[in-house]
Amino acid sequence: MGIEEKKTTDRKFSVILIVVLASLVFIALYSGINRNSNDLSRVIRVACVGDSITEGSGYPRDLNMMLGANYTVRNFGVGESTVLLDSDKPYMNQTAFQRVKIFLPDIVVIMLGTNDAIPNYYEYIDNFVDDYITLVQSFQSLDSNPKIWLVLPPPIYDDILGPDSANLVEGVLPRIEQVANDLNLPLINVFEALDGHPEYSEDGVHLNKQGVSLMVTEIYIAINS
């Protein structure tokens, strides 16, 4: 091979090498951009677990609006449901409980305990912590490995509907706090935010529009932090 032919071959090789390197760089950059776009566009699934205060208040819808397009929030509330398995309507026996697991949430917000303060159920209050831990661990075992938030429910201002205020304050709330401590879970204190404000209660148990607004704000701040 002559000198000129060798130079021509070297130039061709250099051009091919430059093209290959440029292609690799482009592929790497595109893959990185595409991967980041997927990360940004991934929807975070939030499951709101609770009783009628969750089911009927509409707070999951409001929470979804506050969190924005990167979140999808579902309402899995079941009226009259309890943590206690010895009640007439344990949450873990409801179809909503199974639907939460199918949903594979990234975040689970649990606001139960109000109906556990009903006197007929309260006699089983010593089982509350174990039953609540069973509920939480059933969500923790999901493939989505969700972050769990426990919520101290709103105050009770009228015992006529069934749940007893003293039972809630003296028995239910401390046990929710115990579960949070035992499992090292974050706690959202809706009770404290609404304590001393009966004007935010619709019927002594459920919240009016203003009360729901305060409640969802507390939950939003906790999740968004």
C-alpha positions as CSV (number, residue, x, y, z in Angstrom):
1,M,0.0,0.0,0.0
2,G,1.4,3.4,-1.0
3,I,1.6,6.4,1.2
4,E,-1.3,8.1,-0.5
5,E,-3.5,5.0,-0.1
6,K,-2.5,4.7,3.5
7,K,-3.5,8.4,4.1
8,T,-6.8,7.8,2.4
9,T,-7.5,4.7,4.5
10,D,-6.6,6.5,7.7
11,R,-8.9,9.4,6.9
12,K,-11.8,7.0,6.2
13,F,-11.1,5.3,9.5
14,S,-11.0,8.6,11.3
15,V,-14.3,9.7,9.8
16,I,-15.9,6.4,10.7
17,L,-14.6,6.6,14.3
18,I,-15.9,10.1,14.6
19,V,-19.4,9.1,13.3
20,V,-19.5,6.1,15.7
21,L,-18.4,8.2,18.7
22,A,-20.9,10.9,17.8
23,S,-23.7,8.3,17.5
24,L,-22.8,6.9,21.0
25,V,-22.8,10.3,22.5
26,F,-26.2,11.0,20.9
27,I,-27.7,7.7,22.1
28,A,-26.4,8.4,25.7
29,L,-27.8,11.9,25.8
30,Y,-31.2,10.8,24.3
31,S,-31.4,7.9,26.8
32,G,-30.7,10.2,29.7
33,I,-33.2,12.8,28.6
34,N,-35.8,10.1,28.0
35,R,-35.1,8.5,31.4
36,N,-35.4,11.8,33.2
37,S,-38.7,12.6,31.3
38,N,-40.1,9.2,32.4
39,D,-39.1,10.0,36.0
40,L,-40.7,13.4,35.9
41,S,-43.9,12.1,34.3
42,R,-44.4,9.1,36.5
43,V,-47.7,9.4,38.4
44,I,-47.5,8.9,42.2
45,R,-50.4,6.9,43.4
46,V,-52.0,7.9,46.7
47,A,-54.6,5.8,48.5
48,C,-56.8,7.5,51.1
49,V,-58.0,4.8,53.6
50,G,-60.6,5.7,56.1
51,D,-64.2,5.7,57.2
52,S,-67.0,8.1,56.3
53,I,-64.9,11.1,57.1
54,T,-62.8,10.0,54.1
55,E,-65.5,8.5,52.0
56,G,-68.0,11.4,52.2
57,S,-65.8,14.5,52.7
58,G,-64.3,14.6,49.2
59,Y,-60.9,15.4,50.7
60,P,-59.1,12.9,48.4
61,R,-60.4,14.9,45.4
62,D,-59.2,18.2,46.9
63,L,-55.9,16.6,47.8
64,N,-55.4,15.5,44.2
65,M,-56.0,19.0,43.0
66,M,-53.5,20.4,45.5
67,L,-50.8,17.8,44.7
68,G,-51.0,18.3,41.0
69,A,-50.8,16.3,37.8
70,N,-47.9,14.1,38.9
71,Y,-50.3,12.5,41.5
72,T,-53.4,10.4,41.3
73,V,-55.4,10.2,44.6
74,R,-58.1,7.6,45.1
75,N,-60.8,7.5,47.7
76,F,-60.9,4.1,49.6
77,G,-63.0,5.3,52.5
78,V,-65.7,3.0,53.9
79,G,-68.4,4.5,56.1
80,E,-68.8,3.0,59.6
81,S,-65.5,1.0,59.2
82,T,-63.1,0.5,62.1
83,V,-59.5,-0.7,62.8
84,L,-60.8,-3.2,65.3
85,L,-61.5,-6.6,63.9
86,D,-64.1,-7.3,66.6
87,S,-66.5,-4.6,65.3
88,D,-69.4,-5.1,62.9
89,K,-67.5,-3.5,60.1
90,P,-63.7,-3.9,60.2
91,Y,-61.9,-2.1,57.4
92,M,-59.8,-5.1,56.6
93,N,-63.0,-7.1,55.8
94,Q,-64.2,-4.6,53.2
95,T,-63.7,-4.8,49.4
96,A,-62.1,-1.4,49.5
97,F,-59.2,-3.0,51.5
98,Q,-58.6,-5.4,48.6
99,R,-58.9,-2.6,46.0
100,V,-56.2,-0.6,47.8
101,K,-53.8,-3.5,47.4
102,I,-54.7,-3.9,43.7
103,F,-54.1,-0.2,43.2
104,L,-50.4,-0.6,44.4
105,P,-50.1,2.8,46.0
106,D,-46.9,4.7,46.5
107,I,-48.4,6.5,49.5
108,V,-51.2,5.3,51.9
109,V,-52.9,7.8,54.1
110,I,-54.8,6.1,56.9
111,M,-57.4,8.0,58.9
112,L,-59.4,5.5,61.0
113,G,-60.3,5.3,64.6
114,T,-63.4,7.5,65.0
115,N,-65.8,4.5,64.9
116,D,-63.5,2.5,67.2
117,A,-64.6,5.0,69.8
118,I,-68.2,3.7,69.7
119,P,-68.9,2.3,73.2
120,N,-69.9,-1.2,71.9
121,Y,-66.6,-1.5,70.0
122,Y,-64.5,0.3,72.6
123,E,-64.7,-2.7,74.9
124,Y,-62.1,-4.3,72.5
125,I,-59.8,-1.3,72.5
126,D,-56.9,-3.4,73.9
127,N,-56.8,-5.1,70.5
128,F,-56.5,-1.8,68.7
129,V,-52.7,-1.6,68.4
130,D,-52.3,-5.1,67.2
131,D,-55.1,-4.8,64.7
132,Y,-53.8,-1.5,63.4
133,I,-50.3,-2.9,63.0
134,T,-51.8,-5.8,61.0
135,L,-53.5,-3.3,58.7
136,V,-50.3,-1.3,58.2
137,Q,-48.1,-4.3,57.6
138,S,-50.6,-5.6,54.9
139,F,-49.9,-2.4,53.0
140,Q,-46.1,-2.4,53.7
141,S,-45.9,-5.9,52.1
142,L,-47.1,-4.6,48.8
143,D,-44.7,-4.7,45.8
144,S,-45.0,-0.9,45.5
145,N,-43.5,-0.5,49.0
146,P,-45.7,2.5,49.9
147,K,-44.9,5.2,52.4
148,I,-47.5,5.1,55.1
149,W,-49.0,8.1,56.9
150,L,-51.2,7.7,60.0
151,V,-53.7,10.4,60.7
152,L,-55.1,11.4,64.1
153,P,-58.8,11.9,63.1
154,P,-60.9,15.1,63.9
155,P,-62.4,15.7,67.3
156,I,-65.9,14.5,68.2
157,Y,-68.2,17.3,69.3
158,D,-71.4,15.4,69.6
159,D,-71.7,11.9,70.9
160,I,-75.2,11.4,69.7
161,L,-74.1,9.8,66.4
162,G,-72.3,7.0,68.3
163,P,-68.6,7.7,68.6
164,D,-67.7,8.9,72.1
165,S,-65.4,11.9,72.4
166,A,-63.8,10.6,75.7
167,N,-63.1,7.2,74.1
168,L,-61.4,8.9,71.2
169,V,-59.2,11.2,73.2
170,E,-58.3,8.8,76.0
171,G,-58.1,5.5,74.2
172,V,-58.0,5.7,70.4
173,L,-55.6,8.7,69.8
174,P,-52.9,7.5,72.2
175,R,-53.0,4.1,70.5
176,I,-52.6,5.5,67.0
177,E,-49.6,7.4,68.3
178,Q,-48.2,4.2,69.8
179,V,-48.6,2.4,66.4
180,A,-46.8,5.3,64.7
181,N,-43.9,5.1,67.3
182,D,-43.7,1.3,67.2
183,L,-43.5,1.2,63.4
184,N,-41.6,4.5,63.0
185,L,-44.3,6.0,60.8
186,P,-45.1,9.7,60.2
187,L,-48.2,11.1,61.9
188,I,-50.5,13.8,60.7
189,N,-52.3,15.5,63.6
190,V,-55.7,16.6,62.1
191,F,-57.2,16.3,65.6
192,E,-55.0,19.2,66.9
193,A,-55.7,21.3,63.9
194,L,-59.4,21.1,64.5
195,D,-59.5,20.9,68.3
196,G,-61.5,23.7,69.9
197,H,-63.3,24.5,66.6
198,P,-66.8,23.0,66.7
199,E,-67.8,25.5,64.0
200,Y,-65.9,23.3,61.5
201,S,-68.0,20.3,62.4
202,E,-71.2,19.5,60.4
203,D,-72.9,17.2,62.8
204,G,-70.5,16.7,65.7
205,V,-68.5,14.0,63.9
206,H,-68.2,14.9,60.2
207,L,-66.7,18.1,58.9
208,N,-68.2,20.9,57.0
209,K,-66.5,22.6,54.0
210,Q,-64.2,24.7,56.1
211,G,-63.3,21.8,58.3
212,V,-62.5,19.6,55.3
213,S,-60.3,22.4,53.9
214,L,-58.3,22.6,57.1
215,M,-58.0,18.8,57.2
216,V,-56.8,18.4,53.6
217,T,-54.3,21.2,54.1
218,E,-52.7,19.4,57.0
219,I,-52.5,16.2,54.9
220,Y,-51.1,18.1,51.9
221,I,-48.4,19.8,53.9
222,A,-47.3,16.5,55.4
223,I,-47.1,14.6,52.0
224,N,-45.6,17.6,50.1
225,S,-42.9,18.0,52.7
